[in-house]
């Protein structure tokens, strides 16, 4: 596997940092890869915008920041407006169709999925929206196996919320399946 | 303020990543500083060891990894054995006296506090041990104000656990106070 750079972006409460940590741990603990996960907070953090970077590689990782991500996920319009321009040419740009309208031309595979809507329809509250996104991203990219994400969920998520999170992961996997 | 580099290290379940994220957000959102927070996962992550880096600065931060921390916290003996050698000369090395015996000579201000014991005595379970550590570190260093940590706790911690976390922060502040 070549080194892959991933950016998750959205607003403070959407769990993008948690999603990035879960992805990194899945890659390292269950796939035998190396990973670095970074939050860079600047002035935009004070406006509630969040951006979390993950670098995954078979090799040691010397530069942890992500400048041009191969995979970019934007979960708010503001995140899309801020970050859609940084995607690596030919990368994957995944957005949520409830929150984001993809208005720009970008040199990327553009995928809009109704992740928020599906979570609200099937779970009834948005608490595992980030995990649904991870499921969709996993299925679209094959970056790590869904089973590896599931293993991390079992070690990190309090038992009362585990079923909901597993369900959200499945919803994301299915949404991306349908899309392909 | 000069740029400060901080490393929290311990085992997987001790919440060192969460502590690092809370510190970074406190610095950025309530102190007007810049911060970068990074996890670098290598083979040691598969053995349960965790290391979380934070860089805090008034200036933009170009290099997010921490090589020689000004402040190093080790919450397990293994973390101490792995990382005590990397501390910046003259830095602060904080350990928990229940988990770590400081056996090495290091060019640093060495502080051992009974954080785990105090949390177990006063709260009865170790769930906010990481927040107690943040309280102690804050008081020892003056890096950010305790009030800024408190503000972040209020936005991030589920309401049912907020009081316990605030209590743990206070316990850490007092422990460090007594030590000084």
Interface residues (C-beta under 8 A of the other chain):
Chain A: X12 X17 X21 X24 X25 X27 X28 X29 X34 X35 X36 X37 X38 X39 X40 X41 X42 X45 X46 X60 X61 X64 X65 X155
Chain B: X12 X17 X21 X24 X25 X27 X28 X29 X34 X35 X36 X37 X38 X39 X40 X41 X42 X45 X46 X60 X61 X64 X65 X155
